[in-house]
Amino acid sequence: MALPPLLSSVIGWLRAGYPEGVPTYDYIPLFALLSRRLSDADVAALAEELASTGDPASAQAVRDAIAGVTNARPLESDVARVSARLAAGGWPLAGPGELAPRD
């Protein structure tokens, strides 16, 4: 299933920010950051896209990370590290109207 343009852009930023793939230790802060800016359905769609392109162990780690976000808050320093990686990949963290934090 094709992702909507915005979510396709997010996948592009993820791949640019993490050309070697997202390390497991960044999954929870990554999904915490995404959940601040996207709906739960969008985060789930991104997770499924990431999971479908990786090996089965990585796919399960992505699913576990989403569950972890709902059960534990990541450290702000971890979220800041992930934000910096995504910004380096072109993520418009301060872009007008795009992926602004949800209220």
C-alpha positions in Angstrom: 0.0 0.0 0.0 1.4 3.4 -1.0 1.9 5.9 1.8 0.4 9.4 1.6 2.9 12.1 0.5 3.6 13.4 4.0 4.4 9.9 5.3 6.5 9.2 2.3 8.5 12.3 3.1 9.0 11.2 6.7 10.3 7.8 5.4 12.7 9.8 3.2 13.9 11.9 6.1 14.4 8.8 8.2 16.5 7.1 5.5 18.5 10.3 5.0 19.1 10.8 8.7 19.8 7.1 9.2 21.4 5.8 6.0 22.6 2.7 7.8 19.1 2.1 9.3 17.7 3.2 12.6 19.6 1.6 15.5 17.4 -0.3 18.0 18.3 2.1 20.8 16.8 5.0 18.8 13.4 3.3 18.2 11.7 4.5 21.4 12.8 8.2 21.1 12.1 8.1 17.4 8.5 7.0 17.9 8.1 9.3 20.8 9.2 12.2 18.5 6.9 11.0 15.7 3.9 10.7 18.0 4.3 14.3 19.0 3.9 15.4 15.4 1.7 12.7 13.8 -1.5 10.9 14.6 -1.3 7.4 16.1 -2.5 6.0 12.7 0.3 7.8 10.9 2.9 6.5 13.4 1.5 3.0 13.0 1.7 3.2 9.2 5.3 4.4 9.4 6.2 1.6 11.7 4.7 -1.0 9.4 6.6 0.5 6.5 9.9 0.4 8.4 9.1 -3.1 9.7 8.3 -4.4 6.2 11.6 -3.3 4.8 13.7 -4.9 7.6 14.4 -8.4 8.8 11.9 -10.1 11.1 13.9 -9.3 14.3 13.9 -5.6 13.3 10.2 -5.7 12.6 9.5 -7.0 16.0 11.8 -4.4 17.6 9.8 -1.6 15.8 6.6 -3.0 17.2 8.1 -3.3 20.6 9.3 0.3 20.5 5.8 1.5 19.7 4.5 -0.4 22.7 7.3 1.0 24.7 6.4 4.6 23.9 3.0 4.1 25.3 4.4 2.6 28.5 7.5 4.7 29.1 8.8 8.2 28.3 12.2 8.4 26.6 14.8 10.7 27.9 14.7 14.2 26.4 18.4 13.8 25.6 17.5 10.7 23.5 14.7 12.6 21.7 17.2 15.5 21.1 19.7 13.1 19.6 17.1 11.6 17.2 15.8 15.1 16.3 19.3 16.1 15.4 19.7 13.0 13.1 16.4 13.7 11.4 17.2 17.4 11.0 20.5 16.5 9.3 18.4 14.4 6.9 16.2 17.3 6.0 13.3 16.9 8.5 11.6 20.3 8.8 11.4 20.4 12.6 10.6 24.1 12.5 8.8 24.1 9.1 5.6 26.1 8.9 2.6 23.8 9.3 4.5 20.6 8.5 4.8 18.1 11.2 4.3 20.7 13.9 3.8 19.3 17.4 0.2 18.2 18.0 -1.7 19.9 20.8 
